[in-house]
Amino acid sequence: MTRASWRTRIGFILAAVGSAVGIGNVWRFPWLTAENGGAAFLLLYLLFVVLVGVPGLLGEFVIGRRARSDPIGAFAKLGGRNWRPMGGIALLASVVVLSFYSVVGGWVLRYLLGSATGAYFDAPQQFFAAIDYGLGAVAFHVLFLLLTAAVVYAGVDRGIELATTIMVPGILVLLVGLAAWASSLPNVAGGYSFYLSVDWGYLRANFVDVAAAAAGQALFTLSVGAGVMLTYASYLDEDRSLAADGTIIAGLNTLVGLLAGLVIFPVLFSLGVPPGQGGPGALFISLAGAFADLPYSRVIGVTFFGVVTLAALSSAISLFEVPVAYLVDEWDVPRPWATAGVGSLFLITGSVAALSPSLFTLLADTVANLALTVGLLGFLLFDGWVLGRVALAEYESGAGRLARALGRPWLYAIAVVLPVFLAFTGLSSVTTTLGVSVPAVGLLVGAILVVGVAIAVLRRPESVF
C-alpha cells in the first residue's frame, strides 16, 4: 500500500499548527490562565513552550520522519519490538484526549447555534448547565465526531491538508479582528493588567502548582506526547528542515493563544465579570454571558464560536488520525474502514465522558496532563539514549546552518535536562492528585532518580553520551 504524504510544506505546517492550535488555546488556555494568576501563568507557559515544547516537538518529528510509520510501528522499527508499548502509550494518550475533546467540541457547536438564536443570552449559567452533560451532550459530541471523521476519511492530502489550509488562516484573521474590537471596549485596563502584568508575589507563593499547570498546557497545546506530531512527521519528505518547521509551528500556535487571551480577558473585565470562575465551563459561562451585554451580540457570538469551532475541528482531526494511521500502517486496513472503526471507538468513549462530569474533569485535567508528560518523556529518552547519533543525523537532514549548530545542544537537552523536568512535573501532578504534600526538593530528587534509572536501562552504544 502506497503511504500518504503532504503535497506541500505549507500544507504540513498548517496541518501541524491546526493540531496545536485547537481549543486548547481558546478554551483550556484561558481557563488555566484565569485559575493560575493570569500573567504569572502566561510567563511560565511561554518559557515552557520555548524550552520544553519546541525541543519536544522536534523529538517527535525526528522519530516520525525517520520511521515513516504510526507511533507503535515507529518504535518497533527503530528500537525493536520491546518498544511497541511506548507507541501504545502515545496511542492511548490520543484516545484519552479526544474522548473529552469531542465533548467540548459538541459544546462549541451548541454555542455556535445558540449564538445565532440568542438562546443563552438571558441565562448563560442555566444554559450551560442544561447542555454540558447528558444525552444532549452525547448528541452534539456525535455530530462533532462525524465532522472530524469526514475530513480524516478523505485522506492526508485531500482531507487533512486541504481542510487545515483553510481553517488556520481563518482562525488567525478572525482572532485578530476580535482582539482589535475588544481593545475598543470601555474599562479594559484591568483585563490587560491581569493578563500581561505579573504578580510576582503570587508566582513565588504558588510556583510549583503554576509551573505544573503551565508545563501541562505547553505540552497539550503543541500536541506533543500523544503521537500526533510523530504521525504527521511520518508523512514528510527528507528535504524539510525540522527545526525551521517546528519553530514556525510553535510560533503560530503561541500567537493564537496570546490572541485568544487578548480577546477574552478585556471582554470579561470590561463588563465586570471575574475570571477564574466555572472551571472547564468558564469560557462558555463567563464569556458567553458577557456577549449578551454587548452591541451586535449575536454577530459577535457567531464570530467567536466560529473561531472556536474551526480550532476544535483542526485539532480533533489530528488526534483522530493517530489511531487511523495505526490501523492503516500496521494492519493494512483501508482508510474508510479504519476511519469507521476509530469513529466507533470514540463514539463510545466520548459518550461515556459526556454522561459523567467527574470522569470528564479527570480526563481533561489530571489524566491528559499526565499522559502527555509520560508520552513525551518516553519519546525524548528514546531519542537521546536509544537513537542518539541517529536522532541527531535525522534532525540535521535538510536543516540550515543555524539549525545544525543547535543540533548537539538540542540532543543533550532532550536526553538529560528535559526528561528531568518532565519527570518533576509528572511527579508533582501525581502527588497533587493524591493529596500528598512533597517539597520541591524532594520532587527534584525523585525526578533525577527516575531519569537516572531509565538512562541506565536504556543506554545503547550509539546514544548521545
N, C-alpha and C positions, 0 to 999 in steps of 0.2 A: 504494500500500500504506500503510495507516494505521500510523504509528510507535508503538511501545510506550511506556509511561510508568509511573512509580511511582504506586501508588494513594495512598500516604500519605507524609508527611515522615519519620515514624519508620521506615517501610519503607526509604526511601533511606538514612537514616543507618545503620541496622543492616546493610544490604547493603554499604555502604562500609566500615563497621567490620569486617564479616566478611572483606572483601577484604584490609583492612590487617592484621587480627589474624593469621590464617594460622599455619602452622608456622614462619614467620619469627620469631615470638615465643617459641615453646616448643621449637624445635629449633635454629634458626640463632642466635638471640639468646644463649642460654646457652653455646653452643659458642664464639662470638666473644668473649663476656664472659670466659669462662674462659681463652681464649688471649691476651687483651689486658689483663691486670692487674685484672680484677674491677671494683671501683668506679671505677678510672681510666677504663675504657671506658664504664661506665654514665654517668658525669658528662658526658663529651663527647657520648654518644648523646642524652641528654636535651636538651642545648644545641642539637644539630643538628636534633632533632625540632621544637623551637620556632622556631629561627632560619632553618632551611632547609626542613624538611619541610612545615610548615604553609603558609608562603608558596608553596612549590612546588605543594602540593595545591590551593591557591586558583587558581594559574596554570592548572592542568589543568581545574579546574571552569569557569573563565571561557571557555576555548576550547570545551569540550564543550557547555555550555549555549547559548553564542552560535550555534554552528553546528548543533546538534541532529543530529549525524552521528557516524559512526565516525572514528577518527583520520585516515585518509587522506582521507576526504570532508571532514572538518572543515578541514584545512589547505588543501585545494583551494578550498573555499567562501570562506574568509576571506582567504587570501593568494594565490590563483591556482594554476594547475596546476603551476608550478615548485616549489611547496611540498609536493606529494604525497609525494616521497621522505622528508620529515620524518615524515609519518604512517606511512610504510613502516618507518622505524626503530623507531617505537613498536610497530608490529605485530610486527616481528621480535623485539623485546625480550620481548614477552608469550610468543612461541613458545619462546624460549630458556629463560625462567624455568619455564614449565610442563613443558618437556621433562625437566628434572631434578626438578622439584617433584612430578610424578606418581610418580616412582620412590620418593621419600621417603614419599609418601602410601601406596604399596604396603608399605613397611617398617612404617608405622604400623598398617595393617590386620593385618599379620603379627603384630605385637606385641600388638595387641588380642586376637587369637585366642590367642597364646601366653600372655598373662596369665591367661586363663580356664582354660587347661590346665596352667599352670606349666611350659611347655616350656623356657623359657630360664633358669629359676631356678638350676639346678645349674651351668651353664656359659655365662654370658652372652657372653663373648668368642667362644666357638666357635659359639654360636647366631647371632650377628650375622654372623660370617664365612661362615656357611653360607647366609644369606638375602640378603646385601646386594647382590650382583650375580649374574648368570647367569639361567638360564631360569626359576627360581623367582621372581626379582625381576621378570622380564618379566610373568609370570602375574598377580602381585598389582598391578603397575602397570596392567595392563589392567583389572582389577577396579575399582581406584580411578578410572580414567578413565571407566568405564561409569557409576559412581555420579555422577560430575561431569556427564557428558553428559545423564543423565536429568533433572537439575534444569534445565540450560540449555535442553533440548528443550521443557520445559513453559512457557518464556517468562519475560519480565521480572517481571510481577506475580504470576502463578500458580506460577512456579517459583522464581526467584532471591529475590524479596521474601519469599515465604512461607517458604522454607527458612531464610534467614538470620534472619528474625524469631524463629524457634525456636532456631536454633543459637547465636547470640551471647549471649542471656541464659543459656543453658545453660552455655556456656563460663565466663562470669563467676561464676555460682553455684558450679560445681564447683571452680574455682580458688581462690575464697575459702575454701571448706571445706578444700581440701588445704593451703593456706597456714596456716590455723589449726591443722590437725593437725600439720604439720611443726614448728610452733613448740613443740609439746609434747614433741618428741623430746629425748633427752639429748645434751649436748655440741654444741649447735648454734651456740654463740657464734662459733666460728671461721668458720662459713658466713656469718653476718650481717656479721662484720667484713670478710671478703673481698669481699662483695657491696656493702657500704654505706660502708666506710671507705677513703678514697682514699689510695693510696700515691703521694705527690707526687714522690718520687724516681724511681719507675718511670715516671710520666707525663712528667716532664721528659726522661728519657733516651730515651723511645720515642714522643715526641709525634706525629711525622709518621705513623708506622705506625698508632698507635692512632686518630688522627684520621681517617685514610683508611678504616679498618675501621668506625669509628663512623658516619661520613657515609654509607658504603655501606649499613649496616644501617638507618639512618634512612630512606633512600630505599626500600630493599627492604620494610621493614615497613609503610610507608604506601602501598605500591603506586604510587608516583609514578615517572614516566619510561617506563612501559610502555603508556600509553594506557588503563589500566583506569579511573582516576578520570575521565578525559576521556569515556570511553564511558558510564559511569554518570551523569555530569552531563548527558549529552545526552538523558537521559530525564526531566529535571527541568522543572518549570514555572518561570515567571518570578518568582513571588512569594516565593521562598525566599531567605533570607539566606545567601549562600555562605560568608561569614566565620563566622557562627554555626555553621553545619553543619560546616564544616571544623574548627573548634576542638573541637567535641564529638567528632567522629570521631577526631581526633588524640589527644584526652584519653583516650577509652575504649581506643583501641589501646595507648597507652603504659601504661595501667593493667594491661592483660592481660600485657604484657611484664614489668612490675615484679612482678606476682603470680607469674608463672612462675619468676622468679628466687628469690622468697621460698619457693617450694616446692623447687626443685631444689638450691640450694646448702646450705640447712640439712640436707637429707636426706643429701647427699654427705658433708658434714663430720661429721655425727652418726655415720656408720658408717666414718669414716676413709678415704673414697675421695677421692683427689686430683682436683681439677677440671682441665680443660685437656688431658686425655689422650683420644686416639681420634679427633680431628678431627671430620669430619661424623658419625661414629658414636658420639660421646661420650655423647649422650643415651641411646642405645639400649644401650650397653655399661655405662657407669658407673651411670646411674640405675636402669636395669632390673636390673642386678646387685645394687644396693642394696636393691631391693624384696624380694629373696629372703630377706634377713635381718630383715625386719620382720614383726610380727604381722599377720594377715589380708592376707598378701602378694598373694593373687590378687584380692581386692576392691580393694586399693589400685592394683594394676596395671591392672585393668579400668577403674577410675575415671579414672586419669591418662591412659591411652591412649585412653579415650573422649573426653576433652577434646581431645587432640591430633588425633583423627580429625575431630571437628567443626570444629576450626580449619583443618585441612588442606583439607577439602571447601569451606568457605566462601571460602577464598582461591583455590582452584583454579577454582571456578565463575566468578569474576570474570575470571581470565586466559583461560579458555575463551571467555567472552562476547566478548572483543575481536575475534578473527578471525571469529566468527559474525556480529557486528554489521556487520563489513566486507562479508561476502557478502550479507547481507540488505539493507543500505543501498545498496551500490554496484552490485550485480548482480541485485537483486530475487530472490535465491534464497529459496525458502520456508524458514522456520526449521528444520523437520525435516531437510531436505536439507543445509542449511548445517551443522547440528549433526553429521550423519553425516560430511560431508566433513572438517570440522575434527577430529573424533574420529579419523578415519583418519590424518590428518597426525600427530597426537600419538601415535597408536599406534606409528608408525614411529620418530619422533624420541625418544620416551621409551624405547622398546625398545632403541635403539642406546645410549642413556645407561645403561640398566640392564645392558648387556653389557660396558661399558667403564668401569672405575673411573677411569682417567686423564681420560677425556672428562667424566665426571660431575663430578669435582672441579674441572676447568677451568671448566665451565659454572656450577657452584654458587658458586664463589668469584670468580675474576677476570672472566669474561665477563659474569656477571649484574651485578656492581657497575659495570663499565664501560658496559654497555648502558643501564642505568638512569640513570647520570650523564650520558651523552651525550644520552639522550632528554629528560631534564628540562632540560638546558642549552638544547637547541633550543626547547623549549616556552617557557621564560622569555624568551629573546631574541626569539621571535616575539611574545609578549605585549607586551614593552616597546618594540620597535623597528619592528614591523610594524603591530600593532593599536593600541598606545599608548593614546590617549584613548578609543578604542572599548573596550579591555580595562577601563579604569577605569569606564566607564559600565556595563558588564556586571557588574562587581564590585559597584557601588553599587545595582544593581537589586534591590529587596527588602531591602536592608541597613538596619540601625538606625543611630541617631545615632553610637554609638561606632565601629561598623564603617566608617561613612562618613568619620569623622575620620581613620581609619588608612588610608584608601584610597590617597591620594597617596604617603605613605611606603612603603606596600606596593609600589606600582608602581615607585618609584625603586629599592627594594631588589631586586626581581626583574629589573630592567633592567640593573643595574650590579653591585651587591655580590654577589648570589648567583651570577651567571654566572662571576665571577672565582673565587669559592670552588669552584664545581663544576669549572671548568677546572683549578684547582690540584689537587683530589683526583683528577681523571681522569688528569692527567699523572703524579701520584705513583703511581697504580695501574699505569700503563703502564711507568714506569721500574723499579718494583719487580719487575714480571713479567719484564722483560727483564734484570734483574740489574744495572742501571746505577745508580750512586750519584750523585744530584744534590742539592746543598744546597737547603734550603727556600727560600732567597732566589732561587735560580735557577728553582725551580718557580714561585714567585710572579711573577717577571718574565715567564716563559713564558706563564703564565695570563693576565696583563694584556695581553700582545701578542696572544694568540689571541682574546680577547674584543674587544679594540680593533679588530682587523681585521674580525671578524664584524659589529660595530656599523657600521663604515664601509660595509660592503657592504649591510647590511640596512636601514639607516635610511630611513624614509619621512617625508613631511611631517607626518603625524598621530602620529608617535612621541612618546615620553614627553618628550624634550627638543627 
